[in-house]
Amino acid sequence: MKTKEEKKKIVEELKDLFQKSQKFIFVSLLNINSEIQNEIKTQIKKLGGIFKVVKKNLLKLANRNINIEKEEFKQPFGVIFDLNDINNIDIFRTLLNLKEKHNIQLIEGVINNKILSSEEILEIGKLPSKEILIQRSIGTVNGLLVKFMQLLKNPLIRFNSVSYTHLTLPTSDLV
């Protein structure tokens, strides 16, 4: 059993983590062994996050805005603090992979004080990376510019091909 001083230290550490992170996710630890917990902890740490398993009372003392009285919080759970930029969704992708691999259950998440369901967290994990979205946007704009340039270079050729088709039509089709 932890002493009162140790518990105060844990609460202060949790308060600090809540202030530093704009995203945190609650993960159910039901049917998850220590090996899988260590894998979660290792992968989250590689991505700049922190995985903590704490008592509900200490969590409540650290952040009173969290409603852990819900039914989903009656089971053991851990908290993933994402200390990265708000636009970085690597941890969400990792959670999606872990769900597919080990069938972990997500309880809910919070991004900028907005509560997300487990389904919303997984949908965010399915989004392409920022780099891929930028490449797709550049490709689309580039394709449009190429078509526009071709149109500017060849307006008379297109006009001639259209007028030529009208001139070659038989006169019986014009009536």
C-alpha positions in Angstrom: 0.0 0.0 0.0 1.3 3.4 -0.9 1.9 6.1 1.7 0.1 9.4 1.6 3.3 11.2 0.3 3.6 8.7 -2.6 -0.1 9.3 -3.5 0.4 13.0 -3.5 3.4 12.6 -5.8 1.3 10.5 -8.2 -1.5 13.1 -8.2 1.0 15.9 -8.9 2.5 13.9 -11.8 -1.0 13.2 -13.2 -1.9 16.9 -12.9 1.2 17.7 -14.8 0.4 15.2 -17.5 -3.1 16.5 -17.9 -1.8 20.0 -18.3 0.9 19.0 -20.9 -1.3 16.8 -23.0 -4.2 17.9 -25.2 -5.1 14.4 -26.0 -5.7 11.4 -23.6 -7.4 8.1 -24.1 -8.8 5.6 -21.6 -8.1 2.0 -22.4 -9.8 -1.0 -20.7 -7.4 -3.4 -19.1 -10.0 -6.2 -18.8 -8.6 -9.4 -20.3 -5.2 -7.8 -21.0 -2.2 -9.5 -19.5 1.0 -7.7 -18.4 2.8 -8.7 -21.7 0.2 -6.8 -23.8 0.3 -3.9 -21.3 4.1 -3.7 -21.7 3.7 -3.7 -25.5 1.2 -0.9 -25.3 3.5 1.1 -23.0 6.5 0.5 -25.3 4.7 1.5 -28.5 3.1 4.6 -26.9 6.5 5.7 -25.5 8.1 5.4 -28.9 5.5 7.8 -30.3 6.0 10.4 -27.5 3.2 9.4 -25.2 2.9 8.0 -21.7 0.8 5.0 -20.6 -0.3 5.0 -17.0 -2.3 2.6 -14.8 -3.6 4.5 -11.8 -6.3 4.2 -9.2 -9.6 6.0 -10.0 -9.5 8.1 -6.8 -6.1 9.4 -7.7 -7.2 10.2 -11.2 -10.3 12.0 -9.9 -8.1 14.1 -7.6 -5.8 15.0 -10.5 -8.5 16.1 -12.9 -12.0 16.8 -11.5 -13.4 17.4 -15.0 -13.3 13.7 -15.9 -16.5 11.7 -15.3 -15.2 8.3 -14.2 -18.5 7.4 -12.6 -19.8 6.0 -15.9 -20.4 2.2 -16.3 -17.4 1.8 -18.6 -15.0 3.0 -15.8 -16.2 0.2 -13.4 -13.5 -2.1 -14.9 -9.7 -1.7 -14.6 -8.3 0.9 -17.1 -5.2 2.8 -18.1 -4.7 6.3 -19.5 -2.6 7.1 -22.5 -1.4 10.7 -22.5 -0.4 12.0 -26.0 2.2 14.7 -25.5 2.6 15.3 -29.3 1.1 18.2 -31.4 -2.6 18.2 -31.6 -2.5 17.3 -35.3 -0.3 14.2 -34.7 -2.5 11.1 -34.8 0.2 8.4 -34.7 -0.9 7.1 -31.3 -4.5 6.7 -32.7 -3.1 4.6 -35.6 -1.1 2.5 -33.1 -4.3 2.0 -31.0 -6.1 0.8 -34.1 -3.4 -1.7 -34.8 -3.4 -2.9 -31.2 -7.1 -3.3 -31.3 -6.8 -5.5 -34.4 -3.9 -7.4 -33.0 -4.9 -7.9 -29.3 -8.5 -6.8 -29.3 -8.0 -4.1 -26.7 -11.0 -2.1 -25.8 -11.0 1.7 -25.8 -13.3 3.4 -23.4 -13.2 7.0 -24.5 -10.8 9.8 -25.4 -10.5 13.5 -24.9 -9.1 16.0 -27.4 -9.0 19.6 -26.5 -11.7 19.0 -23.8 -14.0 17.3 -26.4 -15.0 13.7 -25.4 -14.6 11.1 -28.2 -16.2 7.6 -28.2 -14.1 4.6 -29.0 -15.5 4.5 -32.5 -14.4 8.1 -33.1 -10.9 7.3 -31.9 -10.7 4.4 -34.3 -12.0 6.5 -37.2 -9.2 9.0 -36.5 -6.7 6.2 -36.5 -7.9 5.2 -40.0 -7.1 8.7 -41.5 -4.1 9.0 -43.8 -1.1 10.8 -42.5 -0.6 14.5 -42.9 2.2 13.9 -45.5 -0.1 11.7 -47.6 -2.9 14.3 -47.5 -0.5 17.0 -48.6 0.8 14.8 -51.5 -2.8 14.1 -52.6 -3.7 17.8 -52.5 -0.6 18.8 -54.5 -1.3 16.0 -57.0 -4.9 17.3 -57.5 -3.8 20.9 -57.9 -1.0 19.9 -60.3 -3.4 17.9 -62.4 -5.8 20.9 -62.7 -2.9 23.2 -63.6 -1.7 20.9 -66.3 -5.2 20.7 -67.8 -5.6 24.5 -67.6 -2.2 25.0 -69.3 -3.2 22.6 -72.1 -6.4 24.5 -72.6 -4.6 27.8 -72.8 -2.1 26.4 -75.3 -4.6 24.8 -77.6 -7.8 26.8 -77.8 -7.7 27.1 -81.6 -7.1 23.4 -82.1 -10.1 22.6 -80.1 -12.2 25.2 -81.8 -11.1 23.9 -85.2 -11.9 20.3 -84.3 -15.4 21.3 -83.1 -16.1 23.5 -86.2 -14.6 20.8 -88.5 -17.1 18.2 -87.2 -20.0 20.6 -87.9 -18.7 21.3 -91.4 -18.4 17.6 -92.3 -21.9 16.7 -91.4 -24.2 15.8 -94.3 -26.8 18.4 -95.1 -29.6 15.9 -94.5 -28.6 15.7 -90.8 -28.8 19.5 -90.4 -32.5 19.6 -91.3 
